[in-house]
């Protein structure tokens, strides 16, 4: 299988339970909730998408003929600027919707190079076996098939989500994250209020945007 990658880069994970960790971000092109046309900037049915996932023209992006070629490129990013080895290499597979492309051969190829594999998905497609860290961010009005994992990250406020139903799913951690929209102060206040009223949840902030990382 070949792979279409929008962009790939070395950074720090900016949100969720793994915030602050050194990571290679591998952003696949394409999304099953996309309502735009090829060539337009990405627009998603969830209406608040903050990511351009159209095409393969981003930094580190391109088309890769097979899993080994893509895993080799990711490993090259991990090796950049290292003063000394340490810790387990982390690759975060995201999109768009990464489960349109992530498959068992790529998971195996990444692990063969020493990566711990994390995914950030909208949950409408089941996650392939072998992924080490599953983060699902559900979108209102969609049918969620991946109802278990490590981290449930709910963008808030967001219509069409049944919080009581979500709390019945099998996730180790429940996080609520302010919607990156036209009124960030209101979104932050809504999330603080939500956590105060729902103590099983904790607040997640997009720290990479606060400090100017990608």
Secondary structure, DSSP 8 states (H G I E B T S, - for coil): --EEEEEEEEEE--SSTTTT-EEEEEEES--TTB-S-TTS---BTTS------SSS-STT-EEESSHHHHHHHHHHHHTTT-SS--S--EEEEESS-GGGT--HHHHHHHHHTT-EEEEEE-SSS---TT-SEEEE---TTS-----EEEEEEEEES-TT--HHHHTTSEEEEEEEEE--SS-HHHHHHHHHHHHHH-TTEEEE--HHHHHT--
